[in-house]
């Protein structure tokens, strides 16, 4: 590729490498060049380059585009998606800080509590129609997932976990400093076991002994019919994987519903506007509008004498209640439209109506010239 290094060369893999080989190559190099573990002044730039290569080659569609067109976006695109964008509710720094051991030396006596994986959060946007029907949506995100090579144990085949010789299993080391005021004693997480109290004599090559690695995830989420915006769905064990086989966190999916072009939602009720003429409002009518369900029609009955701003209802035509216990109402706010232009005949009829009702419309009375012009306009129309 002109102007940039070949992604396969950056990772050091063949062009026909499978996903496991690509992932293994990335993790091996990431341990050397990531800014959290490398003293190289150019470590950040080197990791960004490595990140570019992996984010493209680990995605089947982007890799296919890259192989065919030389860019991840295909013929019309360029660029890539980095980990700061694709790692769900966690940023790149959080993911790799955990992966490279930055989060494993926390203080506290409950060791299993900080070995457990953290919950993750994503937002899923759907339409109002999808919320009404219920639907299945695919969520794609990245997380620290159980290592495929060691099945989450962190140990290579035949390896064993043993007590850390430096801290003797406590997870902490104590240091003593002398000063003119006496001796000061401090305790800190053990650097050999990262505060775990145990070490593995032969850690897994893929995960470095953590039992988890960065991984692309794609899961299907079932959205129940009638769900409201802001509702959270919990997917068990699909958050961050735990350390060395401890339980994973959960994935929290927050549902956001797009604004609809016709309906506003209030609980299980759907509110819309309908327009009627002066005659329809006075005499009564039925107005039909498309409902929220496929091929559904809502018939609103507008009674005679309806005023501007009045509301009419259609029971059972709103959003379904979660769990299937009926539907809310469809509510229509009536807008009475006053014509901006009247034909001569229509004006005469309205004047006769005003006379019949004893209404004063003298300020709007038309002259003979106005009537002639109206008649000519009617002929031309």
C-alpha positions, -999 to 999 in steps of 0.1 A, spaced: 0 0 0 15 34 -9 22 56 21 17 29 47 31 -5 57 14 -37 47 -8 -49 75 3 -85 72 39 -74 75 31 -53 105 17 -84 123 43 -107 108 18 -132 94 12 -148 60 -17 -135 38 -36 -168 43 -32 -168 81 -63 -178 101 -79 -157 128 -62 -175 157 -28 -170 141 -35 -133 135 -47 -129 171 -17 -147 185 7 -125 165 -10 -94 176 -9 -102 213 27 -113 211 38 -80 196 14 -60 217 31 -72 249 64 -57 236 52 -24 222 22 -13 243 30 19 261 20 4 294 49 -22 292 74 -7 269 101 20 276 105 27 239 98 64 232 81 54 200 59 27 217 27 46 213 31 51 175 42 15 171 12 3 190 -12 24 169 3 9 138 -1 -26 153 -37 -17 163 -45 -5 128 -33 -38 113 -52 -60 138 -84 -41 137 -86 -46 100 -73 -82 97 -94 -95 126 -126 -83 109 -137 -106 80 -154 -78 60 -126 -53 64 -100 -79 57 -117 -89 25 -119 -52 14 -82 -48 23 -72 -78 3 -92 -67 -27 -89 -29 -27 -61 -21 -3 -83 -3 22 -106 -15 50 -135 4 36 -133 -10 1 -133 11 -31 -147 43 -17 -131 43 17 -100 46 37 -90 43 73 -97 19 101 -115 15 134 -92 15 165 -98 -1 199 -109 32 214 -140 29 192 -147 -8 191 -143 -19 227 -179 -15 238 -185 5 270 -147 4 278 -120 25 262 -87 11 249 -68 22 280 -92 3 303 -91 -29 281 -53 -31 278 -46 -19 313 -65 -49 325 -50 -72 299 -14 -62 307 -20 -66 344 -27 -29 353 -58 -37 372 -49 -69 390 -30 -54 420 -59 -39 438 -60 -38 475 -85 -57 496 -89 -90 513 -116 -104 490 -94 -117 462 -121 -133 442 -140 -100 441 -114 -82 420 -106 -113 399 -142 -113 387 -147 -96 353 -163 -62 352 -197 -55 337 -198 -38 303 -224 -16 287 -235 -9 252 -264 11 237 -287 -4 211 -308 19 189 -340 6 174 -371 20 156 -405 24 172 -418 -3 149 -392 -27 161 -400 -19 197 -437 -26 190 -432 -59 173 -402 -71 192 -371 -81 173 -337 -98 173 -307 -75 169 -271 -84 166 -247 -65 189 -210 -64 180 -184 -52 205 -150 -62 219 -141 -74 253 -116 -95 273 -130 -130 267 -119 -163 281 -87 -175 264 -94 -201 238 -60 -218 242 -61 -225 280 -99 -223 284 -96 -195 309 -72 -211 333 -41 -191 323 -19 -222 324 -2 -239 295 -7 -277 292 9 -295 321 15 -262 340 7 -258 377 -4 -229 399 18 -225 430 22 -201 459 42 -170 451 76 -174 467 81 -136 471 50 -128 491 43 -163 504 8 -162 492 -3 -130 508 -4 -110 476 15 -81 492 51 -73 500 62 -51 529 90 -26 528 107 -7 557 122 27 554 143 44 580 143 81 587 152 105 615 117 100 628 121 62 630 110 33 608 81 35 584 65 3 571 44 2 539 27 -26 520 21 -28 482 9 -55 458 35 -81 450 51 -74 416 57 -111 409 21 -123 412 3 -90 407 -13 -93 441 -27 -127 434 -6 -147 459 -1 -175 433 19 -178 401 18 -203 372 50 -220 364 42 -222 327 17 -195 317 -4 -198 285 14 -182 255 -18 -167 242 -30 -148 273 2 -146 293 -14 -164 323 -45 -142 326 -69 -166 312 -85 -140 290 -76 -121 257 -91 -92 237 -118 -107 214 -144 -95 189 -179 -106 200 -211 -108 180 -242 -119 199 -280 -118 192 -302 -99 216 -339 -106 218 -358 -74 222 -393 -80 238 -424 -64 222 -434 -31 239 -400 -23 253 -395 13 264 -366 36 256 -340 35 284 -348 -1 294 -317 -23 302 -314 -59 292 -288 -80 310 -269 -107 291 -252 -129 317 -215 -137 314 -209 -115 283 -190 -87 300 -153 -88 308 -140 -123 315 -127 -130 349 -90 -135 358 -79 -171 355 -113 -187 353 -132 -165 377 -167 -155 367 -173 -130 339 -192 -98 342 -225 -91 325 -233 -72 293 -258 -44 300 -277 -34 268 -295 -1 270 -323 2 244 -327 36 228 -358 42 205 -355 66 176 -380 94 173 -409 85 150 -421 108 122 -458 104 132 -461 90 167 -451 102 201 -450 76 229 -464 81 263 -462 48 283 -481 23 261 -501 51 244 -492 65 210 -501 101 202 -504 116 167 -520 146 150 -548 144 124 -561 173 103 -598 178 95 -617 205 75 -641 229 91 -670 209 76 -656 176 89 -652 191 124 -687 205 124 -704 174 109 -683 146 122 -662 121 102 -638 91 104 -601 96 97 -579 67 89 -541 66 96 -515 39 93 -508 22 126 -475 11 142 -480 -26 133 -475 -38 97 -505 -32 74 -525 -18 103 -550 10 99 -563 31 128 -598 46 123 -603 77 145 -640 87 149 -642 125 150 -676 135 165 -697 164 152 -688 197 168 -651 187 175 -630 218 183 -594 225 175 -571 207 200 -597 181 211 -584 145 213 -600 113 200 -590 78 210 -587 44 194 -584 18 223 -561 -11 218 -542 4 189 -511 17 208 -480 -1 220 -482 -36 233 -475 -40 270 -444 -59 278 -454 -95 286 -484 -95 262 -512 -81 284 -530 -60 257 -521 -27 240 -523 9 249 -544 36 232 -539 55 200 -547 91 207 -551 117 179 -550 155 185 -574 172 161 -561 200 140 -589 219 122 -576 234 90 -591 267 77 -588 271 40 -565 299 28 -583 304 -5 -621 299 -13 -639 296 -46 -667 320 -52 -693 293 -46 -676 281 -14 -675 316 -1 -711 322 -9 -720 291 10 -700 302 41 -716 336 39 -751 320 39 -740 299 69 -728 330 87 -760 349 79 -780 319 92 -761 318 124 -762 356 128 -724 360 127 -709 393 118 -683 390 89 -687 425 75 -649 431 77 -643 402 54 -673 409 31 -662 410 -6 -671 437 -31 -687 430 -65 -652 433 -81 -639 406 -57 -668 383 -66 -661 388 -104 -624 380 -99 -634 349 -79 -657 338 -107 -629 343 -133 -605 323 -110 -630 294 -108 -633 293 -147 -595 294 -151 -591 266 -125 
